[in-house]
Amino acid sequence: MLLQYTQKALEKAEYKKLDDGTWFAEIPGFEGVWANGNTVEECRTELLEVLEEQER
């Protein structure tokens, strides 16, 4: 069930490539859940970690 919750939340994530070439992501409605990474994959992994920390 927790996996389904995180998957649904990640589906709502918004990604943006920044001027410095890195990626930024956040999930609307999840205050404080955001991430930054050198690639989309790195950013998504970081976003998942932040989301999981918020659930604790």
N, C-alpha and C positions, 0 to 999 in steps of 0.2 A: 504494500500500500504506500509506503514512504517513497519507493522508487517511482510509482505512478505519479505521485504528487510532485516530485522534483522534475520528472519528465515534462509534465504539463506546464510547470512554471518556466522551464527552460524554453519551451515552445513559444512563450510570450516575450522572450528576451529580444532586446533591440541592440544591434551592433552598429558601430560607427568607426570608420577608419579616420584616425586623427592626422593632423598635418605632419607630425613627426614619423608617420608610417606605422605606428602602433595601433592596436584595436582597443576600443572601449565598449563595454556592454553593461546594460542594466535591465532589470525586470520591472516594468511598470507595476505599481501597487506594492512593491516590496522595498520599503524604505531602508536605505543603507546597503542594499545588495547590488554591488557593482564590481567590475573587474577591469583590468587592463593587461594586455599581453602583446608580445611581438607578432603573434599570428592569431587568426581567428580560433584555431584549435586551443592554443595556450590560453586565450582569453576565456573561452568556454569552460575549460578545465578549472580555471581560477574562479569563475562565476559559480560553478557547481560547488566548489569548496566553501565559498562564502555563504551560499544558500543553505548548505548543510549545517554550517555553524550557527546560522540564524534559527534553525529549527530546534536547536538544543536548549 
